[in-house]
Amino acid sequence: MPQRMIKIMSFFKQFIENEIVYIINDKIIKDSLIENIVHDINTKHKIGLDMKNVKALNSSLFLKYLKGNRYKLYNISNEVLTYLSIVLKDGKLKSYMNFKDFKYNKRELIRRRFSIV
């Protein structure tokens, strides 16, 4: 099936079969970006956020919707993955290595446990 891509402000929305992927172009995720994505989400589809360009997070909404399992993440930098592992103490982090893993629900990154000493 052909792919469609739509550019919306600081992210691209890509349709691939039954998945919708948001490719985030900003280096920092802010509440305004997450508000735009969440208002656009159609819950009938599997939603993925491609985090390859993201270097930092500055959004409580991002964490709220991540805990609510509204979307899954892939292509996460080590810094962002470490931050999420520390912040999401009770929540399960649904993240994958790449799009193929996201699509087929394979090789999920397991939430790391850190202790602050």
N, C-alpha and C positions, 0 to 999 in steps of 0.2 A: 504494500500500500504506500502511496506517495506521502512524503513528509511535507508539512506546511510549517512555516515559521513566521511569526508576527513579532515585530519590535514594539515594545511598550516601555517607554521611559528607560529605566535602568535595568531592564531585563528583556530577554527574548522569550516568547511562548512558542513552544514547538510541539506539534501534534505528531505522534508516532503510534499508529495503530490504536490501541486502547489506553495508551499512556499520554499524559500531558507533562511536558518537561519545561520548567522555568529555568533558563540559563541566566544567572545573575551576573550583571556586568560591573556592579559596584564592588569596591574593595571592603567597604564597611556596610553591614546590614543594619538598617535603621527601621524604626517603627513605620515610617511612611511607605517604605518599600514593601513591607509585609502586609500593610493594609491594602495596598494595590493588588498584591497577589491573592490574598484571602478573598477579597471581593470578586475576584475573577474566577475562583476555583469552582469547578463543577464536580460535586462529590460522586458522580457516577463513574468517574475515571480515576485511575491510579495516578497520583501526583508525585513528581520528583523535582527536587531542586538541585541543579548542577552548581556546586559550590567552588568550582575551580578558580574563580577570580577573587573569592572572598578571603580576606586576611584577618578580619576582626568582626566582632558582633557588638552592637550597641542598641539592642532591642529586647524589651521584656515581652513584647508580642510574639516575637520569633520563638522564644522559649515556651510561651503559653501554648501556641499552636503546635509546636513540636511535641510537647507533652500530651496534647490532645490527639496525636497521631493524624493530623490533617495532611501531612506530607512526609516524604522520606527524602533523605539526603544522599548524595554521592559526590565523588571527587572532592573530598574534604581535605583541607591542608592539616598538617599535624598540629599546628597551633590551635586551630579552631576545634579540632577533635579533642584535644587535651582540655581545652576550656569547657566544652560541653560535658565531658566526662566528669569534671569536677563539679559543675553547676547542677547537673541532673543527677542528684544523689539517689532519688527513688524511682526516677523515670527510666524507661528503656529507650536507648538511642537507636532509632532505626536508620542505619546508614550502610552504604555499600561502597565498594571500591570504584565501580564505574557504571555506565548506563546498562550494559549487558547484565551485570549482576542485579541491578535494580529491576530490570524488565522481567528476569526469570526468578527473582527472589532467591538468589544464590549468594554465597560468600558474604553474608552480613557481617559488618564489623561489630564485634562484641564490645560493649561499654567497658572501658578500663576502670579499674578501681584505684584511686590514689589516696594516700594518707599524707596529711600535712603534719610534719614533725617540727 
